[in-house]
Amino acid sequence: MTQSQILSFGSWKSPITSDLIVSQTVGLGSVTSEGFAPGSSGLGSAEALGDRHKIYWLELRPQEKGRSVLVRLNSDGTTTDITPELFSVKTRVHEYGGGAYLIKDDIVYFSNKSDDRVYRQVVGKTPEPLTSESLRRYADFILDETRDRLICACEDHTIPEQEPVNSIIAIALATGEITTLVEGSDFYTSPRLSPDGQYLAFISWDHPNMPWDSSYLWLMNLESGSKELVAGGTRESICEPKWSPEGKLYFSSDRSVPRQSRDRTNWWNLYCRNHDGMIECLHQMPAEFAYPHWVFGLSTYSFVGDNNIVCAYSQNGRWYLGIIDRERGSLARGVDTNIKQFRPIKTPYTNISSVQTTSEGEVLFIGGCPTQPTAVIKLNLETETCTILKKAADLNIDPDYFSQPEAIAFPTENGLTAYGWYYPPQNPDYEPPKGELPPLIVKSHGGPTAAASVNLNLRIQYWTSRGFAYVDVNYGGSIGYGRQYRERLENNWGIVDVDDCVNAAKYLVKQRKADENRLVISGSSAGGYTTLAALTFRDIFKAGASYYGISDLETIAKDTHKFESRYFDHLIGKYPETKEIYQQRSPINFTEKLSCPVIFFQGLEDKVVPPNQAKVMFEAIKNKGLPVAYIVFEDEGHGFRQGANIKKALESEFYFYAQLFGFQPADQLEPIEIINRNY
């Protein structure tokens, strides 16, 4: 064992390089399993594969310019790409997409990124377009076999200078002809067909609400066209309707329920609508059994066996797996709650998504934890053992280089408590000079209705292994702590989130876990706004990094996509009635208060946050004489997906801090232009 070298924070050499992050990692998502059908064709037979089901998932590949590829697992553990080159399985509905493919009997139906058309692909053959060229976008596909058609959500951009029209449609498989099934509301998601093909469940909501504010679950008779409201309301959010094999409708809701304790209200718990129309809560628990509808195709639970539901749930910022006995899990029938209708499943994973089950009763999901790369996991429920099917990265790195997150709860404004995940500097090869405290990066996550995830994030480890401390803040408004915590941000965006990020930094300084003279805040999208607001309206941070962040709330309120066009009504107030508040909270209007350096990153194809937001802020800071850098990517949208650009952004941010704080990086970094460097 070699002795650690004494070297200042920020100058440590790390095996976690930017090249490693972009060249050996893929994004994993949208796991599904398909049983074999008699006479099915494709890349192999059931006998050849040695399984009774096939497993698929999507891979987002930065090294292929962000192409999204459908992949199949083979019986020998290898994988086969189903999506040919020049195609990318992605949809732009709501701009964030999701739910981009469906597979049945070795036939894939998918949305293609480049032209937004729906394609039909027999596995192993060239995809053929099902829909014609148009300005429509499609997502969240289901197959209506009785009527030989697809049913999906549609977003129609045909009429210029007008808000897109959302609906639920049917696409005839023989002709590609489109029939509108449901329209009239501003948004639709989650069309789900009953096992007998008679009923269609779906969710709708309208401006100014977001789906986590207020949404409605409907049941439509496909023969008569009649609709019935199942659940939902002005202060109720519905997620993930699904039909059980016997034809009962399940969903998640954060409705208020008869409470046995204060903690047992306003959490996304699982409910069932029985054949008699009664709504029953399966298991009351102060935990979130759903994720807000930012994207289509989310799955946090699935049916397994005759009576069970396997489900993911979030408590105190991390995710778990559990199982509910559907027959014993109904509180409405007076079942003794001491009966173990719910039990947790032990796994090492702290971030769990895309939960599915196979015909053999196994559980599939995407799992992440602090010490292993995110992976596609298969769980045997009988033995509770997990098998890794595919890793997001094959890392040959000693786990001693990985910083372990520590859950922190810290005091914030109005006598409240906020939360976060603190990552200390970690590198077994180095230790700092005695008495030196590390620079701290405070991360304000996007959304803002989202949360910090607890998994192995190589971008975080990039910083901590070089001697930075890092705190991922779950400020008020984050999910995972119930509706009441989520609603702290109502009318208070730019205040509560900023206060919580500031107080996280103060807390860690007080704990002597961070250097108060080297505090940095960084964020993307909505987190970029929190970053810029903190730098402008507070004086604790010494530098910041904004990734496609918002600087002018007025402009974004008037110039953004439909899905988020009224988001600010809840976060700030109705525009233009509260125009003055928008102006007061916009960093661009108060650049005279900004007194520290900032680096901006922006994709020029961004349709969520217009590129001029970063450009105007950059010019204002430059004219003030503060150190500032502006890095643009011509071929990126909202969120960077191409490997070369991800590498460039990460290294540029590191170079920026090194120049500001005066440490010598161990890496050979390409210099960037810093305006007013000698301020």
C-alpha positions in Angstrom: 0.0 0.0 0.0 1.5 3.3 -1.0 1.3 6.4 1.2 -1.2 9.1 0.2 0.4 12.2 -1.3 -0.4 15.6 0.3 -1.9 17.9 -2.3 -4.4 20.7 -2.3 -8.0 20.0 -3.1 -8.7 20.4 -6.9 -5.2 19.2 -7.9 -5.8 15.5 -7.4 -5.3 13.2 -10.3 -8.3 10.9 -10.9 -9.0 7.8 -13.0 -12.5 9.1 -13.5 -11.9 11.1 -16.7 -14.2 12.9 -19.0 -13.3 10.5 -21.8 -14.4 7.6 -19.5 -17.7 9.3 -18.8 -18.6 9.8 -22.5 -16.9 6.9 -24.2 -17.9 4.0 -21.9 -21.3 5.0 -20.7 -24.8 4.7 -22.1 -28.2 5.8 -20.8 -30.5 3.0 -20.0 -34.3 3.1 -19.9 -37.7 1.8 -21.0 -37.2 -1.9 -20.1 -39.9 -4.3 -21.4 -40.4 -8.0 -21.7 -42.3 -9.8 -24.4 -43.5 -13.4 -24.3 -43.0 -15.6 -27.3 -46.0 -16.0 -29.6 -46.5 -19.2 -31.7 -44.8 -18.9 -35.1 -43.2 -15.6 -34.2 -40.2 -14.6 -36.3 -37.2 -12.5 -35.7 -33.5 -12.8 -34.8 -34.0 -16.1 -33.1 -36.5 -18.6 -31.9 -37.7 -19.4 -28.3 -35.7 -22.7 -28.4 -32.5 -20.9 -29.6 -32.8 -18.3 -26.9 -33.5 -20.8 -24.2 -36.1 -18.4 -22.6 -39.8 -18.0 -22.6 -39.6 -14.3 -22.9 -37.5 -11.6 -24.5 -36.1 -8.6 -22.7 -35.6 -5.2 -24.4 -34.5 -1.8 -23.3 -33.4 1.5 -24.8 -29.8 2.7 -24.8 -29.0 6.4 -25.2 -25.5 6.6 -26.7 -23.5 9.8 -26.4 -20.7 8.3 -28.6 -23.3 8.0 -31.4 -24.4 11.7 -31.1 -27.1 10.8 -28.6 -28.8 8.1 -30.8 -31.4 6.1 -28.9 -31.3 2.4 -29.8 -33.6 -0.5 -28.9 -31.6 -3.4 -27.7 -32.5 -7.1 -27.1 -30.9 -9.4 -24.6 -29.8 -12.8 -26.1 -29.8 -16.1 -24.2 -26.0 -16.1 -24.0 -25.9 -12.7 -22.2 -24.9 -10.7 -25.3 -27.1 -8.0 -26.8 -28.4 -7.3 -30.3 -29.2 -3.8 -31.6 -32.8 -3.9 -33.0 -32.8 -0.3 -34.3 -30.8 0.1 -37.5 -28.4 2.9 -38.1 -29.9 6.2 -39.2 -32.9 5.6 -36.9 -33.3 6.8 -33.3 -36.1 5.7 -31.0 -37.3 9.0 -29.6 -40.3 11.2 -29.4 -40.6 14.9 -28.9 -44.1 15.1 -27.4 -44.0 17.6 -24.6 -40.4 18.1 -25.7 -39.2 15.7 -23.0 -40.6 12.6 -24.8 -40.7 9.1 -23.4 -42.9 6.1 -24.3 -41.3 6.0 -27.7 -41.8 2.3 -28.6 -44.0 -0.7 -28.3 -43.0 -4.3 -29.2 -45.4 -7.2 -29.8 -44.7 -10.5 -31.5 -41.3 -9.4 -32.8 -42.8 -6.3 -34.4 -41.6 -2.9 -33.1 -43.7 0.3 -33.4 -41.6 3.4 -32.6 -41.3 7.1 -33.0 -38.2 8.2 -35.0 -36.4 11.3 -33.8 -35.4 12.8 -37.1 -38.9 13.0 -38.7 -41.3 12.3 -35.8 -43.0 9.5 -37.9 -44.2 6.2 -36.5 -42.4 3.2 -38.0 -43.3 -0.4 -38.1 -40.3 -2.8 -37.9 -40.3 -6.5 -38.1 -37.3 -7.4 -35.9 -34.2 -7.9 -38.1 -35.6 -6.0 -41.0 -35.7 -2.4 -42.2 -38.3 -0.1 -40.5 -41.2 1.0 -42.7 -43.1 4.2 -42.1 -46.6 3.8 -40.7 -47.6 7.4 -40.5 -47.2 10.0 -43.3 -44.9 13.0 -43.2 -46.6 15.7 -41.1 -46.1 18.0 -38.1 -47.6 15.5 -35.7 -45.7 13.8 -32.9 -46.6 10.5 -31.2 -45.9 8.8 -27.8 -47.1 6.2 -25.4 -48.2 3.4 -27.8 -50.6 0.6 -27.0 -51.9 -2.1 -29.4 -55.6 -2.5 -30.0 -55.4 -6.0 -31.5 -59.2 -6.3 -31.8 -59.4 -3.3 -34.1 -56.0 -3.7 -35.7 -54.6 -0.3 -34.7 -52.3 1.5 -32.4 -53.6 3.9 -29.8 -51.3 6.7 -28.6 -50.9 10.3 -27.4 -50.6 12.8 -30.2 -49.3 16.4 -30.4 -50.3 18.3 -33.6 -48.1 21.2 -34.6 -49.8 21.7 -38.0 -51.2 25.2 -37.5 -48.4 27.7 -37.3 -48.3 30.4 -34.6 -50.9 28.4 -32.6 -50.5 26.2 -29.6 -50.2 22.5 -30.5 -53.3 20.4 -30.2 -53.0 17.3 -27.9 -55.3 14.3 -28.2 -55.5 10.5 -28.0 -55.6 8.9 -31.5 -55.8 5.6 -33.2 -53.5 4.7 -36.1 -54.8 2.0 -38.4 -52.1 -0.6 -39.0 -53.2 -1.4 -42.5 -53.4 2.1 -43.9 -51.8 4.5 -41.3 -55.1 6.4 -41.2 -55.5 8.5 -38.1 -58.8 8.6 -36.0 -59.1 11.0 -33.1 -60.5 9.2 -30.0 -60.3 11.9 -27.4 -59.7 15.6 -27.6 -60.7 18.8 -25.9 -58.3 18.9 -22.9 -54.9 20.6 -23.1 -53.0 17.4 -22.4 -53.4 13.7 -22.5 -51.2 10.7 -21.4 -51.3 7.1 -20.5 -53.9 5.5 -22.8 -54.4 2.0 -21.4 -56.7 -0.6 -22.9 -58.7 -3.1 -20.7 -57.9 -6.8 -21.2 -61.2 -7.3 -23.1 -60.6 -4.4 -25.4 -63.8 -2.6 -24.4 -62.5 0.3 -22.2 -59.8 2.8 -22.6 -58.4 4.5 -19.5 -56.4 7.7 -19.9 -55.3 10.8 -18.0 -56.0 14.4 -18.9 -55.2 17.9 -17.4 -55.6 21.5 -18.5 -53.8 24.8 -18.2 -52.6 26.2 -15.9 -52.0 23.0 -14.1 -49.0 20.6 -14.4 -49.9 16.9 -14.1 -48.6 16.8 -10.6 -50.8 19.7 -9.6 -54.2 18.5 -10.9 -55.1 15.7 -13.3 -58.0 13.4 -14.1 -58.4 9.7 -14.8 -61.1 8.8 -17.3 -62.7 5.6 -18.5 -64.0 5.5 -22.0 -66.3 2.9 -23.6 -64.8 2.4 -27.0 -68.0 1.1 -28.5 -70.4 3.9 -27.3 -67.8 6.7 -26.8 -69.2 7.5 -23.4 -66.7 8.7 -20.7 -66.7 8.3 -16.9 -64.6 10.2 -14.5 -62.8 7.7 -12.2 -60.6 10.0 -10.0 -58.8 13.3 -9.9 -59.5 16.8 -8.9 -58.1 20.3 -8.4 -55.7 19.2 -5.7 -55.2 15.6 -6.8 -52.6 14.2 -9.1 -53.2 10.8 -10.9 -50.3 8.7 -12.3 -49.8 5.5 -14.2 -53.2 3.8 -14.8 -52.8 0.1 -15.4 -55.2 -2.8 -15.9 -54.7 -6.0 -13.9 -55.0 -9.3 -15.8 -58.6 -9.8 -14.5 -59.7 -6.3 -15.6 -59.4 -4.1 -12.6 -58.1 -0.6 -13.0 -55.1 0.5 -10.8 -53.5 3.9 -10.5 -51.5 6.2 -8.2 -53.0 9.2 -6.5 -51.9 11.8 -3.9 -55.4 12.4 -2.8 -56.2 13.1 0.9 -57.3 9.9 2.6 -58.9 9.2 6.0 -55.7 9.6 8.0 -54.5 7.6 11.0 -51.7 10.1 11.4 -50.6 13.4 9.9 -48.0 11.6 7.7 -50.5 9.5 5.9 -52.0 12.1 3.6 -51.1 13.6 0.2 -48.6 10.9 -0.9 -48.7 9.1 -4.2 -50.1 5.8 -3.0 -51.6 3.0 -5.1 -55.4 2.6 -5.6 -57.7 0.2 -7.3 -61.1 0.7 -8.9 -63.0 -2.5 -8.4 -65.6 -3.9 -10.8 -68.3 -2.3 -8.7 -66.7 1.1 -9.2 -65.4 1.6 -5.7 -62.0 3.2 -5.2 -59.8 1.5 -2.6 -56.3 2.4 -1.3 -54.1 -0.7 -1.4 -51.6 0.4 1.3 -51.4 3.8 3.0 -47.8 4.8 3.5 -45.8 8.1 3.8 -44.0 7.3 0.6 -44.2 8.2 -3.1 -45.3 5.2 -5.3 -45.0 7.3 -8.5 -42.9 9.8 -10.3 -44.3 13.1 -11.7 -45.3 12.9 -15.4 -42.3 14.7 -17.0 -42.0 12.0 -19.6 -44.3 9.3 -21.1 -44.0 5.6 -20.4 -43.1 5.7 -16.7 -43.6 2.5 -14.8 -43.2 2.2 -11.0 -45.3 -0.9 -10.5 -46.3 -4.1 -12.3 -48.5 -7.2 -11.6 -46.8 -10.4 -10.8 -48.4 -13.8 -10.0 -52.1 -14.1 -9.2 -52.4 -11.5 -6.5 -49.3 -9.4 -6.2 -48.0 -6.0 -7.3 -44.3 -5.3 -7.2 -43.7 -1.6 -6.8 -41.0 1.0 -6.4 -41.5 3.7 -3.8 -39.5 6.7 -2.6 -38.8 7.8 1.0 -36.5 10.5 2.2 -35.0 10.9 -1.3 -34.2 7.3 -2.1 -36.0 4.5 -3.9 -36.9 1.0 -2.7 -38.8 -2.0 -4.0 -41.8 -3.6 -2.3 -44.6 -6.1 -2.9 -48.3 -5.7 -2.2 -50.8 -8.5 -1.8 -53.7 -7.2 -3.9 -56.3 -9.4 -2.1 -55.2 -8.4 1.4 -54.1 -4.9 0.6 -57.5 -3.1 0.6 -58.0 -0.8 3.6 -61.5 0.0 2.5 -62.7 -3.6 3.2 -61.6 -3.2 6.8 -58.6 -5.5 6.6 -56.4 -5.5 9.6 -53.5 -3.3 8.7 -51.2 -5.4 10.8 -51.6 -8.2 8.3 -48.5 -8.1 6.1 -50.2 -7.0 2.9 -47.0 -5.0 2.1 -43.4 -6.0 2.5 -40.2 -4.4 1.4 -37.8 -6.3 -0.9 -34.1 -6.0 0.0 -31.9 -4.8 -2.9 -28.7 -2.8 -3.0 -30.3 -0.2 -5.3 -31.2 3.3 -4.2 -32.6 4.6 -7.5 -35.2 2.4 -9.2 -37.3 3.0 -12.3 -38.9 1.2 -15.3 -40.4 -1.6 -13.2 -41.8 -4.5 -15.3 -42.5 -8.2 -14.7 -42.0 -11.2 -17.0 -44.3 -14.0 -17.8 -42.2 -16.2 -15.5 -42.8 -13.9 -12.5 -39.4 -12.2 -12.5 -39.0 -8.4 -12.0 -37.1 -6.2 -14.4 -36.0 -2.6 -13.5 -33.4 0.0 -14.0 -31.4 0.1 -10.8 -28.7 2.4 -9.6 -26.6 2.7 -6.4 -23.7 4.8 -5.2 -21.0 2.2 -5.9 -22.1 0.5 -9.1 -23.1 1.8 -12.6 -26.8 2.0 -13.4 -27.9 -1.3 -14.8 -30.8 -3.3 -16.2 -31.6 -5.7 -13.4 -33.6 -9.0 -13.2 -34.9 -9.9 -9.7 -35.9 -13.4 -8.6 -38.7 -12.8 -6.1 -38.4 -16.1 -4.4 -34.8 -15.8 -3.5 -34.7 -11.9 -3.7 -31.5 -12.2 -5.7 -30.6 -9.7 -8.5 -28.9 -10.4 -11.8 -27.3 -7.6 -13.8 -28.3 -7.9 -17.5 -26.6 -4.7 -18.8 -24.5 -2.1 -17.1 -24.5 1.5 -18.3 -20.7 1.4 -18.1 -18.0 -1.3 -17.7 -15.8 0.4 -15.2 -12.4 -0.9 -14.1 -12.1 1.5 -11.2 -11.3 0.8 -7.6 -14.5 1.6 -5.6 -12.2 3.5 -3.1 -12.3 6.4 -5.6 -16.1 6.7 -5.3 -17.5 9.2 -2.8 -20.4 7.8 -0.8 -23.4 10.1 -0.5 -24.5 11.1 3.0 -28.2 12.1 3.6 -28.3 15.5 5.2 -31.2 17.4 6.7 -30.5 21.0 7.5 -32.4 24.0 8.8 -33.8 26.5 6.4 -36.1 29.5 6.4 -39.3 29.8 8.4 -38.2 27.1 10.9 -38.4 24.4 8.3 -36.0 21.5 7.3 -34.7 20.8 3.8 -32.7 17.9 2.5 -29.8 16.9 0.3 -27.1 14.4 -0.5 -23.6 15.4 0.5 -20.6 13.8 -1.2 -17.2 14.4 0.5 -13.9 14.6 -1.5 -12.6 11.1 -2.0 -9.4 9.8 -3.6 -7.2 7.2 -1.8 -4.1 8.6 -3.5 -4.3 12.0 -1.8 -5.0 13.9 1.3 -5.2 17.6 1.7 -2.7 19.8 3.6 -3.6 20.0 7.3 -6.5 22.4 8.0 -7.5 22.9 4.3 -11.2 22.7 3.6 -12.5 21.6 0.2 -14.2 23.8 -2.5 -17.9 22.9 -2.6 -20.2 22.6 -5.6 -23.9 23.1 -4.6 -26.1 21.4 -7.2 -29.6 22.8 -7.8 -31.5 20.1 -9.8 -33.7 20.8 -12.7 -37.4 20.5 -12.9 -37.9 22.2 -10.4 -40.4 19.5 -9.7 -37.9 16.7 -9.7 -35.3 15.3 -7.3 -31.6 14.4 -6.8 -31.1 10.8 -7.6 -29.0 8.5 -5.4 -26.9 6.4 -7.8 -23.4 6.3 -9.2 -23.1 9.6 -11.1 -19.7 9.7 -12.7 -20.1 13.4 -13.2 -20.3 13.9 -9.5 -17.4 11.5 -8.9 -15.4 13.5 -11.5 -15.5 16.4 -9.0 -15.1 14.5 -5.7 -12.2 12.4 -6.9 -10.4 15.7 -7.8 -10.9 17.1 -4.3 -14.3 18.9 -4.5 -17.1 18.4 -2.0 -20.5 18.2 -3.7 -24.1 18.6 -2.3 -27.1 17.6 -4.4 -29.9 19.7 -2.8 -33.5 18.5 -2.6 -34.9 21.9 -2.0 -38.5 22.6 -1.2 -40.5 21.7 -4.2 -38.6 18.4 -4.8 -40.5 15.1 -5.1 -40.0 12.2 -2.7 -41.2 14.0 0.4 -45.0 14.3 -0.1 -47.3 16.9 -1.7 -46.9 19.3 1.2 -43.1 19.5 0.6 -43.6 19.7 -3.1 -46.0 22.7 -2.7 -43.4 24.7 -0.7 -42.4 26.1 -4.1 -45.9 27.3 -5.0 -45.6 31.0 -5.8 -42.1 30.9 -4.3 -39.8 29.7 -7.1 -36.7 31.8 -6.9 -37.1 32.1 -3.1 -37.5 28.7 -1.4 -35.1 26.9 -3.8 -32.5 29.6 -3.5 -32.8 29.8 0.3 -32.4 26.0 0.6 -29.3 25.9 -1.7 -27.8 28.8 0.3 -28.6 27.1 3.6 -27.2 23.8 2.4 -23.9 25.6 1.8 -24.0 27.4 5.1 -24.7 24.2 6.9 -21.7 22.4 5.4 -19.5 25.4 6.1 -20.6 25.3 9.7 -19.9 21.6 9.8 -16.4 22.4 8.5 -17.0 20.3 5.4 -16.6 23.2 2.9 -14.4 26.2 2.4 -16.6 29.3 2.6 -14.3 31.2 0.2 -14.7 28.5 -2.5 -18.4 27.9 -2.7 -19.8 27.2 -6.2 -23.4 26.7 -7.4 -24.3 24.8 -10.6 -27.5 23.8 -12.2 -29.2 23.1 -15.5 -32.6 24.2 -16.9 -34.7 25.2 -13.9 -31.7 24.4 -11.8 -29.8 26.9 -13.9 -32.4 29.6 -12.9 -31.9 28.7 -9.2 -28.2 29.0 -9.8 -28.4 32.5 -11.5 -30.9 33.7 -8.9 -28.6 32.6 -6.0 -25.7 34.3 -7.7 -27.7 37.5 -8.2 -29.8 37.8 -5.1 -27.4 36.3 -2.5 -23.8 36.9 -1.8 -22.6 33.6 -0.5 -21.3 31.9 -3.7 -18.0 32.8 -5.3 -18.7 31.4 -8.8 -21.4 29.6 -10.7 -22.2 27.5 -13.8 -25.5 27.7 -15.6 -26.4 24.9 -18.1 -29.2 26.2 -20.4 -30.6 28.1 -17.4 -33.3 30.7 -17.3 -32.4 34.3 -16.6 -35.5 36.2 -17.8 -38.7 34.8 -16.4 -40.9 37.1 -18.5 -39.3 35.9 -21.7 -39.6 32.3 -20.8 -43.2 32.8 -19.7 -44.0 34.2 -23.2 -41.7 32.0 -25.3 -41.5 28.3 -24.4 -43.2 25.1 -25.4 -46.8 24.2 -24.6 -46.2 21.7 -21.8 -44.5 24.3 -19.6 -46.1 27.4 -20.9 -48.3 27.8 -17.8 -45.9 26.1 -15.3 -45.0 29.4 -13.8 -48.6 30.2 -12.8 -48.0 27.9 -9.9 -44.4 28.6 -9.3 -44.6 32.4 -9.5 -48.0 33.7 -10.4 -50.3 34.2 -13.4 -48.7 36.3 -16.2 -49.1 39.1 -17.0 -51.2 39.9 -13.9 -48.1 39.3 -11.7 -45.6 40.8 -14.2 -43.9 42.8 -11.5 -43.0 39.6 -9.6 -41.6 38.1 -12.7 -39.4 41.1 -13.2 -38.3 41.1 -9.5 -37.2 37.5 -9.7 -35.4 37.7 -13.0 -31.6 37.8 -12.6 -31.2 39.6 -16.0 -32.9 42.7 -14.4 -30.4 42.9 -11.5 -27.0 42.2 -13.0 -25.6 45.1 -10.9 -26.1 42.9 -7.8 -24.1 40.1 -9.4 -20.5 40.2 -8.1 -18.9 36.8 -9.0 -17.8 34.9 -12.1 -20.2 32.7 -14.1 -19.8 30.2 -17.0 -22.7 29.5 -19.3 -23.4 26.4 -21.4 -26.1 26.5 -24.1 -27.4 24.4 -26.9 -28.5 26.4 -29.9 -31.4 24.0 -30.8 -33.0 24.3 -27.3 -36.8 24.6 -27.6 -37.4 24.7 -23.8 -35.1 27.5 -22.8 -34.4 29.8 -25.8 -30.7 30.3 -26.4 -31.0 34.1 -26.1 -31.5 33.7 -22.4 -27.9 32.7 -21.8 -26.6 35.1 -24.4 -28.2 38.2 -22.9 -27.0 37.3 -19.4 -23.5 36.7 -20.7 -23.4 40.1 -22.4 -24.6 41.9 -19.3 -22.0 40.2 -17.1 -19.2 40.9 -19.7 -20.2 44.5 -19.8 -20.0 44.7 -16.1 -16.4 43.6 -16.2 -16.8 40.3 -14.3 -15.0 37.1 -15.4 -17.5 35.2 -17.6 -17.4 32.4 -20.2 -20.0 31.4 -22.8 -19.8 27.9 -24.4 -22.4 27.1 -27.1 -23.1 23.9 -29.0 -24.8 24.3 -32.4 -26.2 20.7 -32.5 -27.6 20.3 -29.0 -31.1 21.0 -27.6 -32.3 21.0 -24.0 -29.8 18.7 -22.4 -26.5 17.7 -23.9 -26.5 14.2 -25.4 -23.4 14.1 -27.6 -20.2 12.7 -26.1 -17.9 15.4 -27.4 -20.1 18.1 -26.1 -20.5 16.5 -22.7 -16.7 16.2 -22.4 -16.2 19.8 -23.5 -18.7 21.2 -21.0 -17.3 19.2 -18.1 -13.7 20.1 -18.7 -14.5 23.7 -19.4 -16.3 24.1 -16.1 -13.3 22.5 -14.3 -10.9 24.8 -16.1 -13.0 27.8 -15.2 -12.9 27.0 -11.5 -9.2 26.2 -11.6 -8.5 29.7 -13.1 -10.7 31.4 -10.5 -9.4 29.6 -7.4 -5.8 29.3 -8.5 -5.2 25.5 -8.2 -3.3 23.5 -10.8 -5.4 20.6 -12.3 -3.7 17.3 -12.9 -5.6 17.0 -16.2 -4.5 18.5 -19.4 -7.4 20.7 -20.1 -8.1 22.7 -23.3 -8.1 26.4 -22.3 -11.4 28.3 -22.9 -11.8 32.0 -23.4 -12.7 33.7 -20.1 -13.7 37.3 -20.7 -12.4 39.8 -18.0 -10.1 37.1 -16.7 -7.9 39.6 -14.8 -10.8 41.3 -13.0 
